[in-house]
């Protein structure tokens, strides 16, 4: 992210206040951020606010024809940007994009640029649902430059409850980070990716269970990365506090489960439609042998807990997958991570495996960063020896899978 260049175009809408968080977060990560405000946007947030957050001047129509190193500003900004974010995208600007119109600094800069453009609309529900607006929305999605985050539903500033709420910064920021890594690559378009995430819970009674520290963040990052590259995603997730970042995203189907048995059934139900299946979940190996449907009093808790094995989901998926499908596993390890991962790769007949250390700082369960070694059945290895964001690791894993031979 360090040194990447993101141009942010801010439209006129109350959701402009959310863009302040986006600009601030990117600047803190070392991204160079420039902002362009429409005249209407300045009625909601001042250029000074964005200039302060981005550590750089904020531009508006009054700067349109001021030369920068002797060149028009819209040309200079358009060529400078690696990624162009438009948020909030108003109905007016959407219409201009759909028809190639340019009558202000923002829309001229769009036409003067060639980088990927991420659109995050925001407007009143009745405005959003107008046939003309929906036609324009569908039309811009036919242009490969444009990547889209459809608005969500909720209580709007106009007191209406419905569609039109701009995507939250927690949804926008991962997409921007993905685009900075992929340069807008959509090579997974047409593919269906099935992903499991989180740690399963095996219950002794309704309030006590055997579990593990998995938060599901790695599986969520994989879902985001695959979606941002054009895939259709099904995410089977055990309980996770981070799931809201993908639950509302168009293109991601989220299926909530708790136990290994529930995860097994969900994975089996969707395996046949999947091109790739990535088993990132931390599935329990054992469960209490007996389950009480009522909470056990403390005095009735066993001093020795009988255990029973749970289904080996990844091995069963491997036995059922077709030749055109790929199955990727995960192995959370301590100490030597490669040797047991190779053994698991061969024993469970996987196409590839990601081995990650859980005994290293800033890696493994609960962390926002990770490191790993990827191995495949052809003997290839890819090492990530320093912690990186889980989204970055997700993109590297998808690259590794894409580079595998098609057959064999």
C-alpha positions in Angstrom: 0.0 0.0 0.0 2.9 2.3 0.7 3.2 4.9 -2.1 0.0 3.8 -4.0 -2.0 6.6 -5.4 -5.8 6.8 -4.8 -7.9 9.6 -6.2 -11.2 10.1 -4.4 -14.1 11.9 -6.0 -16.7 13.1 -3.5 -20.3 13.8 -4.7 -23.0 15.8 -3.1 -24.7 13.8 -0.4 -24.8 13.4 3.4 -22.9 10.1 3.0 -19.8 12.3 2.2 -19.0 12.2 5.9 -18.3 8.5 5.6 -15.6 9.2 3.0 -13.7 11.2 5.6 -13.0 7.9 7.3 -11.9 6.2 4.1 -9.5 9.0 3.2 -8.1 9.1 6.7 -7.5 5.3 6.9 -5.8 5.2 3.5 -3.5 8.1 4.4 -2.5 6.4 7.6 -1.5 3.3 5.7 0.9 5.3 3.6 -1.3 5.7 0.5 -1.1 9.0 -1.4 -4.6 10.3 -1.5 -6.0 13.2 -3.6 -9.6 14.4 -3.4 -11.9 16.1 -5.9 -15.1 17.6 -4.6 -18.1 18.6 -6.7 -19.7 21.9 -5.8 -22.6 20.0 -4.2 -20.2 18.0 -2.1 -18.8 21.2 -0.5 -22.3 21.8 1.0 -21.7 18.7 3.2 -17.9 18.5 3.8 -15.4 21.2 3.2 -12.3 20.9 1.1 -10.3 21.8 4.2 -11.5 18.6 5.9 -10.3 16.4 3.1 -7.0 18.4 2.7 -6.3 17.9 6.4 -7.1 14.1 6.3 -5.2 13.4 3.1 -2.2 15.8 3.9 -2.7 17.3 0.4 -4.8 20.0 -1.2 -8.4 19.1 -2.1 -9.5 20.1 -5.6 -12.8 21.6 -6.8 -14.2 23.2 -9.9 -12.6 26.5 -9.1 -9.2 24.8 -9.6 -10.4 23.2 -12.9 -8.3 25.3 -15.3 -5.4 26.1 -13.0 -2.3 24.6 -14.6 -0.3 22.0 -12.7 3.3 21.9 -14.1 1.8 23.6 -17.2 -0.8 20.9 -17.8 -4.6 20.9 -17.2 -5.5 19.6 -13.8 -7.9 16.9 -14.9 -5.2 15.4 -17.2 -2.6 15.5 -14.4 -4.9 13.9 -11.8 -6.2 11.3 -14.3 -2.8 10.1 -15.2 -1.6 10.2 -11.5 -4.2 7.9 -10.1 -3.8 4.1 -9.6 -7.4 3.8 -8.4 -10.3 6.2 -8.6 -13.0 6.0 -5.9 -16.3 7.9 -6.4 -18.2 8.1 -3.2 -20.9 9.0 -2.7 -21.9 8.6 -6.3 -25.0 10.7 -6.9 -27.8 10.0 -9.5 -26.5 13.0 -11.4 -22.9 11.8 -11.7 -24.0 8.3 -12.4 -26.0 9.5 -15.4 -23.0 11.4 -16.7 -20.8 8.4 -16.4 -23.3 6.2 -18.1 -23.4 8.5 -21.1 -19.8 9.7 -21.2 -20.6 13.2 -20.2 -18.1 15.6 -18.6 -19.0 19.1 -17.4 -17.0 19.5 -14.1 -13.6 18.6 -12.8 -14.7 15.2 -11.4 -16.3 13.9 -14.6 -13.6 15.3 -16.8 -11.0 13.5 -14.7 -12.8 10.2 -15.0 -12.6 10.5 -18.8 -9.0 11.6 -18.6 -8.0 8.5 -16.6 -7.5 4.9 -17.5 -7.3 3.3 -14.0 -10.0 1.1 -12.4 -12.9 3.2 -10.9 -14.8 2.0 -7.8 -18.4 3.4 -7.6 -20.3 3.6 -4.3 -23.7 5.1 -4.9 -25.9 6.8 -2.3 -29.4 8.3 -2.7 -33.0 8.3 -1.5 -34.8 5.0 -2.1 -37.2 6.4 -4.6 -34.4 8.0 -6.5 -32.4 4.7 -6.5 -35.4 2.7 -7.7 -36.2 4.9 -10.6 -36.1 3.0 -13.9 -33.7 5.6 -15.4 -31.3 5.3 -12.5 -31.3 1.5 -12.7 -30.7 1.6 -16.4 -27.7 3.9 -15.9 -26.4 1.6 -13.1 -26.7 -1.5 -15.3 -25.0 0.4 -18.1 -21.9 1.4 -16.2 -21.4 -2.1 -15.0 -20.9 -3.2 -18.7 -17.7 -1.1 -18.7 -14.8 -3.1 -17.4 -13.2 0.0 -15.8 -16.1 0.3 -13.4 -16.2 -1.8 -10.2 -19.3 -1.4 -8.1 -20.5 -1.5 -4.5 -24.3 -1.5 -4.6 -26.0 0.5 -1.8 -27.4 -1.2 1.2 -30.7 -0.9 2.9 -31.4 0.9 6.2 -32.6 4.1 7.7 -31.6 7.0 5.4 -31.0 10.6 6.2 -34.4 11.4 4.7 -36.0 9.1 7.4 -36.9 6.6 4.6 -36.1 3.0 5.3 -35.0 1.2 2.2 -32.2 0.8 -0.4 -29.9 3.7 -1.1 -27.5 3.7 1.9 -23.9 4.0 0.8 -21.6 1.1 1.5 -19.7 1.5 4.8 -16.0 2.3 5.0 -15.5 -1.3 6.2 -16.7 -2.5 2.8 -15.1 0.3 0.7 -11.6 0.0 2.1 -11.0 -3.7 1.4 -12.2 -3.2 -2.2 -9.8 -0.3 -2.7 -7.0 -2.4 -1.2 -7.9 -5.2 -3.6 -7.9 -3.0 -6.6 -4.5 -1.6 -5.7 -3.2 -5.2 -5.7 -5.1 -6.5 -8.8 -5.2 -3.4 -10.9 -8.8 -4.3 -11.6 -8.2 -7.9 -12.6 -11.5 -9.8 -13.1 -10.0 -13.2 -14.1 -12.3 -15.1 -11.7 -15.5 -13.8 -13.4 -17.7 -16.8 -14.1 -16.2 -18.9 -11.4 -18.0 -20.0 -8.2 -15.8 -20.1 -5.2 -17.0 -22.1 -2.1 -15.2 -21.0 1.1 -15.5 -22.1 4.7 -14.4 -19.9 7.6 -14.3 -19.6 11.4 -14.1 -22.1 14.2 -16.8 -24.7 14.7 -18.4 -25.2 18.2 -19.1 -28.7 19.5 -21.7 -28.4 22.4 -21.8 -30.2 25.7 -25.1 -28.5 26.5 -26.8 -25.3 25.2 -24.2 -23.0 26.8 -21.0 -25.0 26.9 -18.9 -26.1 23.9 -15.5 -27.2 22.8 -14.1 -24.6 20.4 -10.9 -22.8 19.1 -9.8 -19.2 18.7 -10.5 -18.9 15.0 -12.3 -15.6 14.2 -13.0 -16.4 10.5 -11.0 -13.3 9.3 -9.0 -15.4 6.8 -12.0 -16.9 5.2 -13.7 -13.5 5.1 -10.6 -12.0 3.4 -10.7 -14.8 0.8 -14.4 -14.1 0.1 -13.6 -10.4 -0.4 -10.6 -11.1 -2.6 -12.5 -13.6 -4.8 -15.5 -11.3 -5.1 -13.3 -8.3 -6.0 -11.8 -10.4 -8.8 -15.3 -11.1 -10.3 -16.2 -14.5 -8.7 -19.5 -15.6 -7.3 -18.8 -16.6 -3.6 -20.6 -18.9 -1.2 -19.2 -18.4 2.4 -20.0 -21.1 4.9 -19.1 -19.5 8.2 -19.0 -20.5 11.8 -19.7 -17.7 14.4 -17.7 -14.6 13.7 -17.8 -11.0 14.8 -16.4 -9.9 11.5 -19.0 -11.4 9.2 -21.0 -8.2 8.8 -18.2 -6.9 6.5 -19.3 -9.4 3.8 -22.9 -10.4 4.7 -24.5 -7.6 2.7 -22.2 -7.7 -0.3 -23.8 -8.5 -3.6 -22.2 -11.6 -5.0 -21.5 -13.3 -1.6 -24.0 -15.8 -0.2 -23.4 -16.3 3.5 -24.5 -19.5 5.2 -24.2 -19.5 9.0 -23.4 -22.7 10.9 -22.1 -23.6 14.3 -21.1 -27.2 14.5 -18.9 -29.4 12.3 -21.9 -31.4 11.3 -23.7 -28.3 10.1 -20.6 -27.1 8.2 -20.2 -30.6 6.6 -23.8 -30.5 5.3 -23.6 -27.0 4.0 -20.3 -27.7 2.2 -21.7 -30.9 0.6 -24.8 -29.1 -0.5 -22.8 -26.5 -2.5 -19.8 -28.5 -3.6 -21.3 -29.5 -7.0 -21.7 -25.8 -8.1 -18.1 -24.8 -7.0 -15.2 -24.5 -9.3 -12.8 -24.0 -6.3 -13.4 -25.0 -2.7 -11.2 -23.4 -0.1 -11.5 -25.0 3.3 -10.2 -22.2 5.6 -12.3 -23.0 8.6 -10.8 -24.4 11.8 -13.0 -27.5 12.2 -13.1 -29.3 15.5 -11.5 -32.8 15.6 -13.6 -34.0 18.4 -16.8 -33.3 20.2 -18.4 -34.3 23.5 -19.7 -37.8 23.2 -23.0 -36.9 24.8 -25.1 -33.8 24.5 -27.6 -32.6 27.1 -30.5 -30.6 25.6 -30.8 -28.8 29.0 -28.1 -26.8 30.7 -26.2 -29.1 33.1 -25.8 -27.8 36.7 -22.3 -27.3 37.7 -22.5 -30.3 40.1 -23.4 -32.6 37.1 -20.5 -31.6 34.9 -18.3 -34.7 34.2 -14.8 -34.6 35.7 -13.7 -36.7 32.7 -15.3 -35.7 29.4 -15.9 -38.5 26.9 -15.1 -37.4 23.4 -16.1 -38.6 19.9 -14.6 -37.8 16.5 -16.3 -35.4 14.1 -16.6 -35.9 10.4 -13.4 -35.2 8.3 -15.0 -32.6 6.0 -12.1 -31.9 3.8 -11.3 -35.6 3.2 -15.0 -36.2 2.3 -15.0 -33.3 -0.1 -11.8 -34.6 -1.8 -13.5 -38.0 -2.4 -16.5 -36.3 -4.1 -14.9 -33.5 -6.1 -14.8 -33.8 -9.9 -11.7 -33.5 -12.1 -12.5 -29.9 -13.1 -12.8 -28.8 -9.5 -10.0 -27.7 -7.2 -9.9 -28.3 -3.4 -7.6 -26.2 -1.2 -7.0 -26.9 2.5 -5.5 -25.0 5.4 -3.1 -26.3 8.1 -2.6 -24.2 11.2 0.6 -25.4 12.8 3.3 -24.7 15.3 7.0 -25.3 14.8 7.7 -27.0 11.4 4.7 -26.1 9.3 5.8 -27.5 6.0 6.2 -31.2 6.8 2.8 -31.8 8.4 1.2 -29.7 5.6 2.8 -31.9 2.9 1.5 -35.0 4.7 -2.0 -33.5 4.9 -1.9 -32.5 1.3 -1.1 -36.1 0.2 -3.2 -37.9 2.8 -6.4 -36.0 2.0 -5.8 -35.7 -1.7 -5.9 -31.9 -1.9 -4.9 -29.9 -4.9 -3.1 -27.3 -2.7 -2.7 -26.3 1.0 -1.9 -23.2 2.9 0.2 -23.8 6.0 0.2 -21.0 8.5 2.1 -20.7 11.8 0.0 -19.9 14.8 3.0 -19.5 17.1 4.5 -16.5 15.4 3.8 -12.9 16.3 1.0 -11.2 14.3 0.0 -14.4 12.6 -2.7 -17.0 12.9 -5.9 -16.9 14.9 -7.5 -13.5 15.7 -4.8 -11.5 14.0 -5.4 -9.0 11.2 -2.2 -10.2 9.5 -0.8 -13.6 8.5 2.0 -15.5 6.9 2.1 -18.9 5.2 3.6 -21.4 2.9 1.5 -22.5 0.0 2.1 -26.0 -1.5 0.4 -27.8 -4.3 0.3 -31.4 -5.6 2.8 -30.5 -8.4 5.5 -29.7 -5.9 5.3 -25.9 -6.2 5.8 -23.8 -3.1 5.2 -20.1 -2.3 6.5 -18.6 0.9 5.1 -15.5 2.7 7.7 -15.1 5.3 6.7 -11.7 6.8 3.2 -10.9 8.2 1.0 -9.2 5.6 -2.7 -8.4 5.8 -5.0 -11.3 5.4 -6.5 -9.7 2.3 -3.1 -9.6 0.7 -2.5 -13.2 1.6 -5.9 -14.1 0.2 -4.9 -12.5 -3.2 -1.6 -14.3 -3.2 -3.3 -17.6 -2.5 -5.8 -17.0 -5.4 -2.8 -16.2 -7.6 -1.2 -19.5 -6.5 -4.3 -21.5 -7.3 -4.7 -19.8 -10.7 -1.2 -20.7 -11.7 -1.8 -24.4 -11.1 -2.0 -26.7 -14.2 -5.6 -27.2 -15.3 -5.5 -31.0 -15.0 -3.7 -33.6 -13.0 
